[in-house]
Amino acid sequence: MDNFPDFNQYGYQIVEELGRNREGGRITWKGSDLSSQATVVIKQFCFATIGSSWSGYKAYEQEIHLLQQLNHANIPRYLGSFETENGFCLVQEYKNAQPLAVKKNLIPAEIKLITIKILEILVYLQQQTPPIFHRDLKPENILVDQELNVYLIDFGFAKVGSEKASSSSVFKGTPGFIPPEQIIKPTTATDLYSLGVTLICLLTQKSSSEIQSLATADNPYQLEFKSLLPPLNHKFINWLEKIVQPQTSKRFSNAASALAALQPLDLNYVPQGNLVKTTIDFVPQLKKPLQLGLVTLTVTSALAVIGIELAVNQIELSISNIAIALLSGIVIIITQIAAVIISKNEPEIKNKTAFFAIIIPTILVIIAGLIMGTKETLAITAAIIIAEIIILVYFLNQQLEINKFSLIATIFLGILFGIGLNLI
């Protein structure tokens, strides 16, 4: 039999446990109102529990006072409270929703919708007189249902007005989600920082307890997260960077301005209907990328052999000609490997780097043809093909993780194929 507390005398029956804070002696129950049969949430604070304190009672008093004055569809309503032999219980409206912390694989459009709804709640709170600051915004305190309705819960650390924080409330909040000014005097930009950290958790698949690992060595409030993000619109990334700035003055001033800036943005990196897709994105999505990559490498290796044979037969093997060919190959290798690395780390400029990688070899061949003549152009083209083999090897190893033996065997096969064609 489940060891649930008996709250029948208070008009409620426990159905299941939803969660608990062992250190603070807090337990959240799903229950039923015996008079109306409505499903409710009962937050129990056990003051007799080791490690708990009566300061929790003040937090609940504050939460009750706040909830009684709030009337928003996305903030569960306060229904009542009662004292027990060893503590205190707060009763709220039940929402059939899960914490944002357990939501996985959300698409950009869903993330944007959830963010907008959270901001709308913050706008409502900041429009109160005086404004209300939640001060504990994190994935565990945001509920999302199957229709992507969003609910903000747990107002135990909330604060009314922006007066200087008292000594008893200085450290209220969750480490990693607290902006520096919250310790002294919260502002209408304070909850935006916590929202930004929450979104970083969502986008990088980091838990609330792991988020502090992203802090820089010289500033615990500055997070390094861009390299962990999936491909997203660079304007949204800029928006996200702005709301997690440690300095209040560098953030949006309030939730309304952050919301206005977010609404016109498309989170997707490649807009719907845009058919431009770079090789780095496209190759891993093919049905047989491994086979295609190896075949391409074989053909390229064969072309390199043919190109070298033609170049040797057509031009004088002078030091200057060899130097020009080697220099051309080195330029191609450097520029295109740089393009691959930049595309991987900076998704917002991926199309530009792809164009850059294509145009450099083309310019080299055109210049060679105009200045040096056909024979020298042939030598440079052969060098470019060899350089492209090196790039292709690097790309296949990075993107498809093909082992080195397969790559070497493929190049050798291509060389044999090229020699065979030359002998025909």
Sequence and secondary structure as in RCSB ss.txt:
>XXXX:A:sequence
MDNFPDFNQYGYQIVEELGRNREGGRITWKGSDLSSQATVVIKQFCFATIGSSWSGYKAYEQEIHLLQQLNHANI
PRYLGSFETENGFCLVQEYKNAQPLAVKKNLIPAEIKLITIKILEILVYLQQQTPPIFHRDLKPENILVDQELNV
YLIDFGFAKVGSEKASSSSVFKGTPGFIPPEQIIKPTTATDLYSLGVTLICLLTQKSSSEIQSLATADNPYQLEF
KSLLPPLNHKFINWLEKIVQPQTSKRFSNAASALAALQPLDLNYVPQGNLVKTTIDFVPQLKKPLQLGLVTLTVT
SALAVIGIELAVNQIELSISNIAIALLSGIVIIITQIAAVIISKNEPEIKNKTAFFAIIIPTILVIIAGLIMGTK
ETLAITAAIIIAEIIILVYFLNQQLEINKFSLIATIFLGILFGIGLNLI
>XXXX:A:secstr
       GGGTEEEEEEEEEETTTTEEEEEEEETTT  EEEEEEEETTSTT  THHHHHHHHHHHHHHH   TTS
  EEEEEEETTEEEEEEE    EEGGG  S  HHHHHHHHHHHHHHHHHHHTSSS EE    SGGGEEE TT  E
EE   TT EES     TTTTT S TTT  GGGGT   TTHHHHHHHHHHHHHHHT  TTTGGGGB SS TT B  
GGGS SB HHHHHHHHHHT SSGGGS SSHHHHHHHHTT   BSS TT     HHHHGGGSSSHHHHHHHHHHHH
HHHHHHHHHHHHHHS   HHHHHHHHHHHHHHHHHHHHHHHHHHH GGGHHHHHHHHHHHHHHHHHHHHHHT HH
HHHHHHHHHHHHHHHHHHHHHHHHT   HHHHHHHHHHHHHHHHHHHH 
